[in-house]
Amino acid sequence: MSTLQHDKARQRAMLIMKVRSGQLRATQAARILGVSRKTYYQWEQRGLEGMMAQLQDLPPGRPPNPSHPQLQSLQSQLSQAQNELAQARQMKELRQSLESFRSSRAKKNSA
């Protein structure tokens, strides 16, 4: 949210709180905001619903990680590629060991 949007939202919230606490009338708040009374009441309703949603009790502890099928697929592919790389490195080491063994054996046989 940009600073300007944040400032507008803050102004709306402050005016809604003033209306709800009786410090201001809805008509006055609507006039300050430059909107109709109907629009003011719509904003008030959205604001109060949002506040209620944010004040709901949450289960204790860290929230679960959201499931992202594409991320899970990529992680699975990465894991498979890492396993294949590890196997390829082991095969390379085995081939080098075998080649070294054959080379040393050939030297012994020729001597």
N, C-alpha and C positions, 0 to 999 in steps of 0.2 A: 504494500500500500504506500503510495507516495505521501509526502509530507502534507500536501494540500488536501488529499483525500482524508488523511488522518485528522487534520484540523477540522474539516467539515464534519466528520463523524463525531469528533469530540464536542463540537458546538451543538450538534443535534442531541447528543446524549445529555449534555448539561441542561439544555432547554427542556428535554423530556423529564428530567429529574425535578426541575423547577415546577413544571406543570403538575407532576404527580404529587409534589409536596405542598401544592397550593400557593406557591410563591408567584405563579404566573398563570394566565389563562391560556388555553389551547389556541384561541384566536390570536393572542399576542405572539405566541411562539411561532405560529404559522406565518404571521406578518414578518417577524424578524428573519425567518428562514426564506421568505419570498415564495411561499407555496400556499396552496389552498389548505383549509382546515382538514379536508378529507385526506389530502396527502400527508399532512402532519400526523393524523391518526394512524395512517398506514405505517409511517415510519416508527411511531410510538409502539405499535403492535409488534413490528419486526424486531425492534430493539428490546422490548420486554421478553419476547420469545427467545431471542438470542441469549439474553442474560440468564433466563431460566435454564436453557440448555447447558450453559457453561457452569451453572451452579449445581448440576446433578452430581450426586455422589458417584465416584469412580471406584472400580475395584482396586484394592491395594496392590502395590508393587508396580513394576515397570510394565507399560502397555505392550501387548504382543506385537511382534513385527508383522506389518501387513504382508499378505501373500501376494507376490508378484510372479505370475507364471513365467513371464519372459525372463526375469532375473533368475528364477530357479532353473530354468532351462540352460541359461548361459553358465550358471555355476556348475551344473552337471557336466556340460561340455568342457569347461575348464578343468574340472577334476579328471575327466577321462583323458584329456590331452596331457595333463601332468603325469598321469599313470603311464601313458604310452611313451612319453619322453623318458621317464625313469627306466622303463623296460628297454628302450633303445640304447640308453647309456650303459645298462648292464650287458646288453648284447655286444656293444662295442668293446667293453672291457674284456669280455670273454674271448672275443675274436683276437684282440691284442695279446692276451695271455696265451692263446692257442698258437698264434703266429710266433710269439717269442719262444714257446716250448719247441715248436717245429724247427725253428732256426737254430736253437741251441743243440737240438738232437742231430740236425744235419751236420753241424760243426764237429760233434763228437764222432759221427760215423765217418767223416772224411779224414779225421786225424789218425 
